[in-house]
Amino acid sequence: MKRTKLPIEELFPRLMRAASYKTKNDTEAADLVSETVLAALRAEAAGTQIENPEAYLFRTMDNLFHSSLRLKYGFSIISIDD
């Protein structure tokens, strides 16, 4: 099975633009992109097969951003089963 190299350098400008749009703050955007890249590299090192690196990076960034909002504003995740 062929491993797909993560195109981090190629996608970095787009990731920064998207993060800047989401956070409205350059420092927070840079932190978000760093966390995104780190999470993707960790997943790759753990053997996760990333078939569409671009989608994976942007989805990871969205998930990290929404998680940070939940922490910032104290929203909790409620299970339907409760």
C-alpha positions in Angstrom: 0.0 0.0 0.0 1.5 3.3 -1.0 1.7 6.0 1.6 0.6 9.5 0.6 3.0 12.2 1.6 1.2 15.1 3.4 1.4 18.2 1.2 1.9 20.5 4.1 4.1 23.1 2.4 1.7 23.2 -0.6 -1.4 23.6 1.6 0.1 25.9 4.2 -1.1 29.2 2.7 -4.7 27.9 2.3 -4.7 26.5 5.8 -3.5 29.8 7.2 -6.2 31.7 5.2 -8.9 29.4 6.5 -7.6 29.5 10.1 -7.4 33.3 9.9 -11.0 33.5 8.7 -12.2 31.2 11.5 -10.2 32.8 14.4 -10.1 36.4 13.2 -6.6 36.5 14.9 -3.3 35.8 13.3 -1.7 34.4 16.4 -4.6 32.0 17.0 -4.6 31.1 13.3 -0.9 30.2 13.4 -1.5 28.1 16.6 -4.5 26.3 14.9 -2.5 25.5 11.8 0.4 24.2 13.9 -1.9 22.0 16.0 -3.5 20.7 12.7 -0.2 19.8 11.1 1.0 18.2 14.4 -2.2 16.1 14.7 -1.9 15.0 11.0 1.8 14.0 11.4 1.0 12.1 14.6 -1.8 10.2 12.8 0.5 9.4 9.9 3.2 8.2 12.3 0.7 6.0 14.0 -0.1 4.3 10.7 -3.4 6.0 9.8 -4.0 5.7 6.1 -4.7 9.2 4.8 -6.2 8.9 1.3 -7.1 12.5 0.8 -4.5 14.6 2.7 -6.1 18.0 1.8 -9.5 17.0 3.1 -7.9 15.3 6.1 -6.0 18.5 7.0 -9.0 20.8 6.6 -11.4 18.5 8.5 -8.8 18.1 11.3 -8.5 21.9 11.5 -12.3 22.3 11.7 -12.5 19.7 14.4 -9.7 21.3 16.4 -11.3 24.8 16.0 -14.7 23.6 17.2 -13.2 21.8 20.1 -11.4 25.0 21.1 -14.7 26.9 21.0 -16.4 24.3 23.2 -13.6 24.7 25.8 -13.6 28.5 25.5 -17.3 28.9 26.0 -18.0 25.9 28.2 -20.2 24.0 25.9 -20.5 20.4 26.7 -21.1 17.4 24.5 -24.4 15.8 25.4 -25.1 12.2 24.6 -28.5 11.3 23.2 -28.4 8.2 25.3 -28.3 10.1 28.6 
